[in-house]
Amino acid sequence: MTQIGRRHFMLGAASAALAGPKAFASPTATEAEEELQIRIENNSVPELCAEKDNIELDFFSERLRRMQIQAVHPSYISMIGTDRYAPDWSSCDLSHDPKFAAQARRLTFWETPEFWLTGYTFPSFWRPNAVPVRVGDRVETGFHLVQLWMSYRERAEEILVFYPPDGYWRARPLPFEDMRWTAYGSSFLVGPVEVQQRPIVDFQEIAFEPETRTFVLKFKRGGGSARIRLDKIDQERIALDVSYSGAMPDDLPFASLRSMYAMQTMSDAARVAWRTKRGANWQEAEVIGFPGANATELWVGRHLPSRHNLSAPDMVFGKFQGPPAVAARTDAR
């Protein structure tokens, strides 16, 4: 990538100050007319354990073929003096979680001067690690976690991570201003989300296309696929362009957000805001009591600082689009 190209890539997502849903510009009349409204169901449950994902927002639409996912620094990011990111196991009992043993390893299996992929295999994980990860002709199997790293300001920055065995993804922007690091928070799933003890996406294969910085997901359920392209990243947000080959099988969600909430100040996600098609304003609710909604855009995050993953980003789902319009054919007779 040239210096000009790199600068364009880095600055492409620059926008207004990040203050929750108000920071996102209202769509133009044309954009509003083209927006697809999707259904969001809240399947969250109360939970005391701060390390268990009890927040589950499921996204449904038979017509959905494209969307954007953003991870955005929280509105209070500039006020953080000392970050909090250590786990809190004080109210947790994970003794009944399944465990599959594996040989631990770490491997950087693709790299350029600016981006690289590093995979990890843990000594144990809750699901078998059999999903192949492909880059060109190279195929690696057995990773529990794969990180996408980026070189920025002469430092290595981890910007995206995914778990091949269960389909969970996490994203974060580059560190804000002079911060050296920020935490991950909420996770998301892309694809036919089904429940196998917990919500997952089951893959046949995950491939990475370096030229376009795109992950290609091939699903076991229904045989479809999706593409997650790293669109823009800077010190405010990371934007991912997500596209699907077709509708989800068996009326399954096309995506889900997973997070944790014990209380407002012990959470990775505490509030929800959503916008409806041609709606005059944003609507807001506490995430645990969110009734679900039909929406064209959804913000999930925090207004108050949390003792858990203080610097973790808010998440924004939007730019939902249906299948491309088919041009009318003219009879040549």
Phi and psi in degrees as a GROMACS rama.xvg file:
@    title "Ramachandran Plot"
@    xaxis  label "Phi"
@    yaxis  label "Psi"
@TYPE xy
-70.8489  165.913  THR-2
-62.0527  -40.0525  GLN-3
-65.0033  -45.2507  ILE-4
-62.4509  -40.0358  GLY-5
-64.1116  -42.458  ARG-6
-64.8594  -40.5825  ARG-7
-62.5069  -41.2133  HIS-8
-64.8905  -42.1191  PHE-9
-70.5348  -36.8369  MET-10
-96.292  -2.45893  LEU-11
-62.7185  -25.348  GLY-12
-99.4277  7.13391  ALA-13
-57.6775  138.637  ALA-14
-156.421  -166.893  SER-15
-67.8728  167.82  ALA-16
-57.4709  146.162  ALA-17
-92.5214  101.815  LEU-18
-130.724  55.1056  ALA-19
73.4876  -156.277  GLY-20
-63.1125  -25.2446  PRO-21
-65.8347  -17.4359  LYS-22
-75.3725  -13.2749  ALA-23
-98.2118  125.435  PHE-24
-64.9919  145.845  ALA-25
-68.1709  144.278  SER-26
-70.4006  154.808  PRO-27
-69.0865  169.21  THR-28
-60.1445  -40.2499  ALA-29
-65.9759  -44.3704  THR-30
-62.6458  -41.2954  GLU-31
-62.7512  -36.943  ALA-32
-68.8249  -32.2646  GLU-33
-86.2486  -12.6721  GLU-34
-62.8577  138.613  GLU-35
-96.4268  131.244  LEU-36
-94.3553  125.775  GLN-37
-112.335  166.894  ILE-38
-101.713  132.257  ARG-39
-116.47  125.228  ILE-40
-110.619  138.465  GLU-41
-101.675  110.109  ASN-42
-112.125  33.4352  ASN-43
-77.298  157.158  SER-44
-136.128  152.25  VAL-45
-63.3161  150.513  PRO-46
-159.693  139.862  GLU-47
-90.2319  -31.3542  LEU-48
-71.2535  124.635  CYS-49
-78.4745  -5.67087  ALA-50
-111.696  15.7997  GLU-51
-117.135  130.994  LYS-52
-75.9232  98.7667  ASP-53
-100.922  -9.62612  ASN-54
-91.4358  127.424  ILE-55
-140.41  110.099  GLU-56
-111.616  119.432  LEU-57
-106.509  138.224  ASP-58
-110.573  129.028  PHE-59
-127.189  138.923  PHE-60
-176.317  127.512  SER-61
-72.159  -23.9998  GLU-62
-92.9989  -13.1242  ARG-63
-61.9921  128.991  LEU-64
-130.012  -10.7024  ARG-65
-157.26  147.594  ARG-66
-159.984  172.153  MET-67
-120.717  137.398  GLN-68
-118.492  129.62  ILE-69
-123.365  142.6  GLN-70
-111.031  123.193  ALA-71
-126.341  134.001  VAL-72
-54.5261  141.61  HIS-73
-65.4224  160.174  PRO-74
-62.3196  -24.823  SER-75
-94.8878  12.4536  TYR-76
-56.979  -36.1877  ILE-77
-73.0333  -11.7077  SER-78
-95.2305  -3.38824  MET-79
-75.6886  121.079  ILE-80
-96.312  -49.0942  GLY-81
-125.075  123.162  THR-82
-77.7991  157.847  ASP-83
-125.061  122.719  ARG-84
-144.619  -3.16592  TYR-85
-68.323  141.469  ALA-86
-66.7367  155.385  PRO-87
-123.57  103.522  ASP-88
-98.1766  12.7205  TRP-89
-62.4553  -28.989  SER-90
-118.42  29.7427  SER-91
-114.405  141.276  CYS-92
-131.995  101.135  ASP-93
-107.066  18.9472  LEU-94
-66.8055  -20.2835  SER-95
-97.1162  0.710601  HIS-96
-67.4297  139.051  ASP-97
-66.1803  151.929  PRO-98
-139.098  128.889  LYS-99
-116.055  120.909  PHE-100
-75.2194  151.666  ALA-101
-154.08  165.552  ALA-102
-86.5221  117.956  GLN-103
-65.2237  140.925  ALA-104
-161.127  163.723  ARG-105
-137.954  133.719  ARG-106
-149.47  124.848  LEU-107
-88.5339  111.829  THR-108
-111.753  0.860953  PHE-109
-156.777  137.971  TRP-110
-159.295  149.74  GLU-111
-130.411  175.87  THR-112
-60.8111  -21.8674  PRO-113
-109.628  -27.9303  GLU-114
-135.921  150.354  PHE-115
-157.412  158.123  TRP-116
-114.443  130.071  LEU-117
-125.543  128.828  THR-118
-107.638  148.345  GLY-119
-127.842  140.123  TYR-120
-115.725  125.255  THR-121
-89.2519  162.12  PHE-122
-60.0844  -27.1841  PRO-123
-156.229  157.707  SER-124
-152.565  163.707  PHE-125
-79.5227  -12.7428  TRP-126
-134.07  153.631  ARG-127
-60.8133  149.816  PRO-128
-106.788  72.5452  ASN-129
-112.537  6.09761  ALA-130
-81.648  122.445  VAL-131
-73.5167  141.65  PRO-132
-116.725  122.993  VAL-133
-115.831  135.41  ARG-134
-131.147  107.137  VAL-135
62.8512  -126.71  GLY-136
-89.3543  -4.5849  ASP-137
-91.3106  130.505  ARG-138
-126.332  127.492  VAL-139
-119.494  137.093  GLU-140
-126.24  143.903  THR-141
111.708  1.36644  GLY-142
-77.8456  139.398  PHE-143
-89.9493  -27.8154  HIS-144
-146.402  140.034  LEU-145
-130.218  130.521  VAL-146
-109.191  139.197  GLN-147
-102.197  119.889  LEU-148
-107.802  155.407  TRP-149
-139.002  138.788  MET-150
-85.4807  125.172  SER-151
-148.684  128.805  TYR-152
52.5537  41.9294  ARG-153
62.4432  26.518  GLU-154
-132.549  157.45  ARG-155
-89.5801  125.68  ALA-156
-121.06  123.476  GLU-157
-82.8176  120.332  GLU-158
-114.903  -17.3556  ILE-159
-153.903  140.22  LEU-160
-140.902  143.401  VAL-161
-140.279  156.333  PHE-162
-114.76  100.093  TYR-163
-55.8662  -36.1858  PRO-164
-64.9719  -29.9221  PRO-165
-128.058  -3.26118  ASP-166
84.0074  17.6265  GLY-167
-86.4526  138.76  TYR-168
-124.628  147.288  TRP-169
-135.575  143.737  ARG-170
-135.281  154.051  ALA-171
-152.903  149.377  ARG-172
-71.4913  175.576  PRO-173
-66.6457  152.719  LEU-174
-55.2235  139.802  PRO-175
-70.8573  131.174  PHE-176
44.316  -115.901  GLU-177
-98.7878  10.9  ASP-178
-65.4216  143.991  MET-179
-89.6072  -13.9645  ARG-180
-168.145  148.893  TRP-181
-134.822  160.863  THR-182
-87.7537  156.876  ALA-183
-80.9883  159.159  TYR-184
-139.877  -107.985  GLY-185
-65.1104  151.743  SER-186
-109.304  162.335  SER-187
-139.136  155.036  PHE-188
-120.554  142.316  LEU-189
-125.252  122.086  VAL-190
128.553  -173.717  GLY-191
-68.0415  106.13  PRO-192
-85.7311  118.726  VAL-193
-124.2  165.842  GLU-194
-104.692  118.153  VAL-195
-128.595  84.7174  GLN-196
74.5529  -40.3954  GLN-197
-148.508  166.311  ARG-198
-60.8897  133.533  PRO-199
-144.267  168.887  ILE-200
-122.629  126.826  VAL-201
-96.3806  123.247  ASP-202
-107.11  145.938  PHE-203
-82.1088  -39.7868  GLN-204
-164.458  151.296  GLU-205
-123.067  125.795  ILE-206
-117.925  153.423  ALA-207
-122.835  129.656  PHE-208
-105.286  101.466  GLU-209
-60.3155  -34.8774  PRO-210
-60.8923  -35.029  GLU-211
-112.878  4.41239  THR-212
52.1488  51.5842  ARG-213
-121.58  133.371  THR-214
-96.9488  130.839  PHE-215
-108.781  119.186  VAL-216
-105.07  121.849  LEU-217
-106.795  121.488  LYS-218
-92.3082  145.256  PHE-219
-74.5019  -41.8374  LYS-220
-78.4322  111.457  ARG-221
87.4973  -13.479  GLY-222
75.5633  8.74197  GLY-223
-84.7834  -171.094  GLY-224
-150.674  166.681  SER-225
-145.197  160.985  ALA-226
-127.653  131.85  ARG-227
-117.447  111.34  ILE-228
-108.896  130.117  ARG-229
-70.8341  105.923  LEU-230
-88.4975  -55.3539  ASP-231
-146.552  149.952  LYS-232
-152.842  139.741  ILE-233
-154.757  -161.803  ASP-234
-85.1013  10.7409  GLN-235
-116.521  -38.1823  GLU-236
-158.456  163.406  ARG-237
-122.35  135.295  ILE-238
-119.516  129.799  ALA-239
-115.801  130.587  LEU-240
-95.327  122.498  ASP-241
-117.614  129.379  VAL-242
-132.61  152.277  SER-243
-122.842  148.527  TYR-244
-76.9471  -21.8754  SER-245
-176.39  -171.28  GLY-246
-71.2774  157.407  ALA-247
-75.0232  144.137  MET-248
-73.8289  152.853  PRO-249
56.5861  29.4879  ASP-250
57.8048  30.8228  ASP-251
-78.4486  157.754  LEU-252
-61.2524  144.149  PRO-253
-85.2778  -12.719  PHE-254
-164.325  160.805  ALA-255
-145.636  149.445  SER-256
-107.843  131.799  LEU-257
-119.697  138.221  ARG-258
-158.362  -174.124  SER-259
-127.923  144.977  MET-260
-149.327  115.929  TYR-261
-103.443  -43.4667  ALA-262
-160.135  174.676  MET-263
-52.1158  -43.5368  GLN-264
-95.6218  10.9691  THR-265
-136.682  77.1486  MET-266
-159.448  157.412  SER-267
-100.402  -18.9382  ASP-268
-147.06  126.6  ALA-269
-123.992  -25.0407  ALA-270
-129.984  154.027  ARG-271
-127.425  137.74  VAL-272
-132.334  140.482  ALA-273
-141.911  156.23  TRP-274
-126.32  136.643  ARG-275
-101.004  164.244  THR-276
-63.5518  125.373  LYS-277
60.7511  19.614  ARG-278
-70.8594  148.271  GLY-279
-86.2245  -12.2412  ALA-280
-158.901  166.762  ASN-281
-79.7518  146.706  TRP-282
-111.335  147.123  GLN-283
-132.634  154.203  GLU-284
-160.108  160.857  ALA-285
-68.1355  141.973  GLU-286
-63.2826  -36.9304  VAL-287
-70.8748  -24.5144  ILE-288
-107.532  6.79183  GLY-289
-58.7863  124.542  PHE-290
-79.9222  -1.04068  PRO-291
87.7801  161.948  GLY-292
-167.898  161.287  ALA-293
-92.2191  129.066  ASN-294
-148.789  155.405  ALA-295
-104.443  -11.4651  THR-296
-158.102  143.598  GLU-297
-136.311  131.07  LEU-298
-114.295  134.195  TRP-299
-131.375  121.504  VAL-300
-173.136  -148.669  GLY-301
-138.739  141.181  ARG-302
-97.5376  -30.9526  HIS-303
-101.463  142.558  LEU-304
-60.0689  145.366  PRO-305
-115.794  151.474  SER-306
-79.236  -3.29988  ARG-307
-118.149  119.531  HIS-308
48.0347  58.2635  ASN-309
-52.3622  -41.9129  LEU-310
-91.765  5.09822  SER-311
-62.2503  148.327  ALA-312
-78.4333  158.146  PRO-313
-76.7623  161.26  ASP-314
-119.721  140.389  MET-315
-130.625  127.925  VAL-316
-117.646  127.134  PHE-317
-168.817  -165.431  GLY-318
52.4786  42.4962  LYS-319
-69.01  132.203  PHE-320
-134.837  147.537  GLN-321
-89.7151  -167.154  GLY-322
-61.7219  149.95  PRO-323
-58.9709  142.655  PRO-324
-65.8287  138.815  ALA-325
-91.1141  122.174  VAL-326
-64.1561  140.36  ALA-327
-66.5657  138.427  ALA-328
-93.7146  136.994  ARG-329
-97.1849  130.511  THR-330
-72.1098  119.218  ASP-331
-83.8615  -0.298858  ALA-332
